[in-house]
Amino acid sequence: MAIDVRRRQFISALGGATLAWPLAALAQQPALPVVGFIFGGSADVDSRWTAGFRKGLNETGHVEGQNVTVEYHWLEGQYDRLPALMADLVRRQVAVIATPGSNVATLAAKAATATIPIVFGFAENPVKFGLVDSLARPGGNATGINFFLAEVVAKRLQLLHDLVPKAVRIAVLVNPGNASAAKSAIRDVQEAAPAVGLQIQIILNATTIGEIDAAFATLAREHPDALFVAPDGFLDSRRAQFATLAARQRIPTAYTTRDAVAAGGLMSYGTDVPEMFRQVGVYTGRILKGAKPAELPVLQSTKFEFVINLKTARALGIEVPPGVLSIADEVIE
């Protein structure tokens, strides 16, 4: 009997040691590098853009959960969360901060750290905002993609005018929570509108879902001929709300992204957003492999999309001119 007890004790100890081996091995494995990904929109509607970021990471040999961890922070327009969020990422010394398509997040990241690498998608000249020393030689801890805003704003206004020639009085909707982007959009629209025969009738602000509803209530009273929605991650993420309200009020609306048109918007002209996110993913992956932001030149977007929703045009009683139809990159039926 004593022999059986000792045998059982030995087997039990052996089994415990066997179980402990993989646990000890796991404990010795280094933690995966962490990428703090920050965007002003929401995860449920911007998944196509996130897929572009992951594709870029994959192209450099990085796969989430295998050799990198990506923490996704979706602000949903709550830009006041940025200081605390950045402070936390800096405290934990994440490997990279990625801010595709968000001026306000990029500026907050740059203000929070001069050492952690930042990969941005920035809508204006990053040199002007002190993010980099030059496009060719960034020189600091930030680099990324410059996707044009001023030039795109003028082109989008021109295309809106070509698509709806009778529309003269334009309303502009911005998100003041994204201060730099809102200020730039207002300035660029005011400069570009007279050149294409348009008048800015009213400028509206919206930082929440309720304020978007309130803005459309104002539009119902003011009766502008068309609406221009300024670029902003939160406004972009509310594309279904915009499509519903614009259809209800029968107001032709121009957007920044193709996704807004796919959701029922009339037209868009702007950067190929998933491609921009992919480029941010590629640079993030290269930095994880040892590249220095100071030596990675700032890229500039070269791919832009003009998209028209014909179903929405018909619902608004708009007959799309053949010349406009012929230059569209995509026509959604």
MIFITI-444094 format. One record per residue (C-alpha): residue number from 1; residue in three letters; x, y, z. Coordinates in steps of 0.02 Angstrom, whole numbers. Layout:
REM residues N
NUM Ala X Y Z
...
This chain:
REM residues 333
1 Met 0 0 0
2 Ala 143 120 44
3 Ile 223 82 -125
4 Asp 59 128 -216
5 Val 48 292 -122
6 Arg 228 338 -167
7 Arg 196 288 -348
8 Arg 43 400 -357
9 Gln 139 545 -278
10 Phe 280 523 -403
11 Ile 162 518 -553
12 Ser 67 670 -487
13 Ala 228 768 -466
14 Leu 287 717 -639
15 Gly 121 771 -715
16 Gly 129 938 -628
17 Ala 304 968 -689
18 Thr 252 924 -867
19 Leu 111 1050 -860
20 Ala 228 1181 -790
21 Trp 351 1167 -935
22 Pro 244 1255 -1068
23 Leu 191 1386 -940
24 Ala 372 1423 -899
25 Ala 413 1432 -1084
26 Leu 270 1554 -1111
27 Ala 328 1661 -967
28 Gln 500 1674 -1045
29 Gln 433 1731 -1215
30 Pro 454 1919 -1245
31 Ala 295 2023 -1254
32 Leu 238 2071 -1429
33 Pro 269 2252 -1483
34 Val 113 2359 -1464
35 Val 47 2479 -1595
36 Gly -74 2612 -1534
37 Phe -195 2642 -1679
38 Ile -305 2797 -1662
39 Phe -445 2857 -1775
40 Gly -586 2982 -1754
41 Gly -724 2869 -1820
42 Ser -798 2704 -1762
43 Ala -749 2523 -1785
44 Asp -914 2459 -1853
45 Val -920 2574 -2005
46 Asp -735 2597 -2042
47 Ser -686 2414 -2052
48 Arg -639 2427 -2237
49 Trp -511 2560 -2194
50 Thr -442 2457 -2049
51 Ala -423 2310 -2169
52 Gly -310 2422 -2274
53 Phe -200 2455 -2122
54 Arg -187 2269 -2083
55 Lys -145 2232 -2265
56 Gly 1 2354 -2255
57 Leu 63 2274 -2094
58 Asn 51 2101 -2175
59 Glu 155 2160 -2322
60 Thr 299 2189 -2202
61 Gly 279 2018 -2122
62 His 177 2072 -1971
63 Val 21 1979 -1917
64 Glu -86 2033 -1771
65 Gly -75 1912 -1625
66 Gln 79 1826 -1696
67 Asn 217 1956 -1696
68 Val 127 2120 -1658
69 Thr -18 2181 -1551
70 Val -128 2322 -1617
71 Glu -232 2419 -1492
72 Tyr -375 2504 -1584
73 His -440 2666 -1510
74 Trp -597 2730 -1597
75 Leu -637 2906 -1538
76 Glu -810 2919 -1618
77 Gly -789 3107 -1623
78 Gln -738 3122 -1440
79 Tyr -575 3211 -1473
80 Asp -567 3271 -1293
81 Arg -511 3093 -1249
82 Leu -346 3119 -1339
83 Pro -237 3195 -1201
84 Ala -272 3053 -1079
85 Leu -257 2921 -1215
86 Met -90 2988 -1276
87 Ala -24 3002 -1097
88 Asp -67 2818 -1070
89 Leu 17 2761 -1232
90 Val 173 2860 -1189
91 Arg 177 2795 -1010
92 Arg 171 2616 -1076
93 Gln 301 2655 -1210
94 Val 208 2575 -1355
95 Ala 315 2533 -1506
96 Val 223 2644 -1632
97 Ile 76 2766 -1630
98 Ala -23 2758 -1794
99 Thr -143 2900 -1835
100 Pro -209 2872 -2012
101 Gly -326 3007 -2074
102 Ser -337 3106 -1913
103 Asn -252 3276 -1903
104 Val -305 3306 -1724
105 Ala -240 3136 -1664
106 Thr -75 3163 -1755
107 Leu -49 3333 -1675
108 Ala -94 3263 -1504
109 Ala 31 3121 -1527
110 Lys 169 3240 -1578
111 Ala 134 3350 -1428
112 Ala 140 3199 -1312
113 Thr 305 3120 -1367
114 Ala 465 3162 -1457
115 Thr 532 2985 -1450
116 Ile 397 2856 -1489
117 Pro 380 2835 -1679
118 Ile 222 2911 -1753
119 Val 153 2859 -1923
120 Phe 20 2981 -1984
121 Gly -103 3007 -2123
122 Phe -109 3198 -2124
123 Ala -224 3304 -2231
124 Glu -111 3455 -2243
125 Asn 72 3499 -2262
126 Pro 156 3414 -2113
127 Val 305 3533 -2124
128 Lys 192 3682 -2094
129 Phe 126 3602 -1935
130 Gly 298 3557 -1869
131 Leu 275 3371 -1884
132 Val 428 3347 -1993
133 Asp 579 3450 -2047
134 Ser 550 3410 -2231
135 Leu 453 3285 -2335
136 Ala 612 3200 -2397
137 Arg 700 3196 -2227
138 Pro 572 3204 -2085
139 Gly 712 3214 -1957
140 Gly 611 3175 -1800
141 Asn 498 3039 -1732
142 Ala 356 3061 -1857
143 Thr 326 3016 -2039
144 Gly 183 2951 -2145
145 Ile 67 3001 -2285
146 Asn 17 3176 -2340
147 Phe -154 3169 -2423
148 Phe -203 3334 -2499
149 Leu -347 3438 -2433
150 Ala -347 3611 -2512
151 Glu -326 3548 -2690
152 Val -458 3414 -2661
153 Val -582 3538 -2588
154 Ala -574 3647 -2744
155 Lys -592 3497 -2858
156 Arg -739 3427 -2759
157 Leu -830 3594 -2768
158 Gln -801 3600 -2956
159 Leu -869 3424 -2979
160 Leu -1021 3465 -2871
161 His -1054 3616 -2980
162 Asp -1033 3513 -3139
163 Leu -1149 3379 -3073
164 Val -1283 3499 -3012
165 Pro -1262 3659 -3116
166 Lys -1416 3740 -3038
167 Ala -1341 3729 -2864
168 Val -1266 3899 -2822
169 Arg -1293 3928 -2635
170 Ile -1191 3802 -2535
171 Ala -1196 3751 -2352
172 Val -1037 3685 -2271
173 Leu -1037 3566 -2123
174 Val -880 3547 -2016
175 Asn -832 3467 -1851
176 Pro -754 3603 -1740
177 Gly -690 3466 -1624
178 Asn -564 3428 -1762
179 Ala -505 3607 -1756
180 Ser -363 3610 -1883
181 Ala -460 3513 -2014
182 Ala -617 3618 -1988
183 Lys -522 3782 -2000
184 Ser -431 3727 -2158
185 Ala -590 3663 -2240
186 Ile -683 3827 -2209
187 Arg -536 3928 -2275
188 Asp -516 3820 -2430
189 Val -701 3817 -2470
190 Gln -716 4005 -2453
191 Glu -566 4029 -2568
192 Ala -621 3901 -2699
193 Ala -808 3933 -2709
194 Pro -806 4101 -2803
195 Ala -691 4029 -2936
196 Val -823 3900 -2985
197 Gly -973 4016 -2969
198 Leu -1032 3957 -2798
199 Gln -1084 4055 -2643
200 Ile -1060 3994 -2465
201 Gln -1230 4026 -2388
202 Ile -1203 3953 -2215
203 Ile -1071 3860 -2114
204 Leu -1135 3733 -1989
205 Asn -1048 3643 -1845
206 Ala -1078 3466 -1783
207 Thr -978 3368 -1655
208 Thr -1111 3239 -1604
209 Ile -1250 3136 -1681
210 Gly -1379 3255 -1610
211 Glu -1290 3406 -1682
212 Ile -1293 3327 -1855
213 Asp -1482 3312 -1838
214 Ala -1489 3494 -1780
215 Ala -1383 3549 -1929
216 Phe -1506 3469 -2050
217 Ala -1649 3555 -1959
218 Thr -1560 3719 -1996
219 Leu -1539 3668 -2178
220 Ala -1726 3639 -2188
221 Arg -1752 3820 -2138
222 Glu -1613 3897 -2243
223 His -1644 3798 -2404
224 Pro -1469 3798 -2479
225 Asp -1449 3717 -2651
226 Ala -1319 3589 -2595
227 Leu -1217 3531 -2445
228 Phe -1029 3509 -2433
229 Val -973 3395 -2290
230 Ala -795 3434 -2235
231 Pro -671 3293 -2205
232 Asp -673 3222 -2028
233 Gly -663 3047 -1958
234 Phe -821 3064 -1853
235 Leu -924 3144 -1991
236 Asp -864 3010 -2112
237 Ser -921 2874 -1991
238 Arg -1099 2947 -1987
239 Arg -1123 2915 -2173
240 Ala -1288 2819 -2154
241 Gln -1361 2959 -2048
242 Phe -1309 3087 -2179
243 Ala -1382 2985 -2322
244 Thr -1550 2969 -2233
245 Leu -1562 3153 -2186
246 Ala -1503 3216 -2356
247 Ala -1629 3104 -2445
248 Arg -1769 3163 -2330
249 Gln -1729 3346 -2368
250 Arg -1685 3312 -2550
251 Ile -1521 3406 -2538
252 Pro -1375 3359 -2653
253 Thr -1225 3323 -2543
254 Ala -1039 3307 -2581
255 Tyr -930 3199 -2469
256 Thr -746 3158 -2444
257 Thr -752 2969 -2460
258 Arg -821 2836 -2576
259 Asp -898 2746 -2426
260 Ala -1019 2891 -2400
261 Val -1081 2872 -2579
262 Ala -1097 2684 -2560
263 Ala -1208 2719 -2409
264 Gly -1323 2827 -2515
265 Gly -1234 2994 -2533
266 Leu -1238 3083 -2701
267 Met -1053 3106 -2741
268 Ser -878 3108 -2669
269 Tyr -705 3158 -2722
270 Gly -551 3126 -2618
271 Thr -408 3014 -2571
272 Asp -423 2826 -2589
273 Val -438 2802 -2401
274 Pro -405 2614 -2387
275 Glu -247 2639 -2491
276 Met -190 2779 -2375
277 Phe -222 2666 -2224
278 Arg -122 2528 -2311
279 Gln 26 2645 -2333
280 Val 18 2691 -2147
281 Gly 19 2504 -2110
282 Val 172 2477 -2219
283 Tyr 270 2616 -2134
284 Thr 216 2551 -1962
285 Gly 281 2379 -2008
286 Arg 445 2447 -2074
287 Ile 474 2543 -1912
288 Leu 437 2385 -1812
289 Lys 574 2302 -1914
290 Gly 699 2437 -1866
291 Ala 675 2580 -1990
292 Lys 687 2756 -1916
293 Pro 546 2881 -1946
294 Ala 675 3018 -1970
295 Glu 739 2928 -2125
296 Leu 573 2873 -2203
297 Pro 516 3009 -2326
298 Val 338 3073 -2309
299 Leu 236 2997 -2450
300 Gln 103 3094 -2545
301 Ser -63 3022 -2602
302 Thr -73 2999 -2789
303 Lys -237 2902 -2802
304 Phe -402 2997 -2793
305 Glu -580 2940 -2824
306 Phe -731 3027 -2901
307 Val -885 2924 -2860
308 Ile -1068 2954 -2906
309 Asn -1224 2865 -2843
310 Leu -1344 2861 -2990
311 Lys -1488 2795 -2886
312 Thr -1473 2945 -2770
313 Ala -1459 3063 -2918
314 Arg -1621 2995 -2991
315 Ala -1709 3010 -2822
316 Leu -1656 3193 -2815
317 Gly -1713 3223 -2994
318 Ile -1535 3255 -3054
319 Glu -1490 3207 -3231
320 Val -1304 3173 -3227
321 Pro -1219 3259 -3376
322 Pro -1133 3132 -3491
323 Gly -968 3226 -3475
324 Val -972 3209 -3285
325 Leu -1022 3026 -3296
326 Ser -876 2990 -3412
327 Ile -744 3051 -3289
328 Ala -813 2960 -3136
329 Asp -697 2827 -3066
330 Glu -847 2730 -3003
331 Val -1034 2741 -3034
332 Ile -1144 2657 -2904
333 Glu -1310 2600 -2975
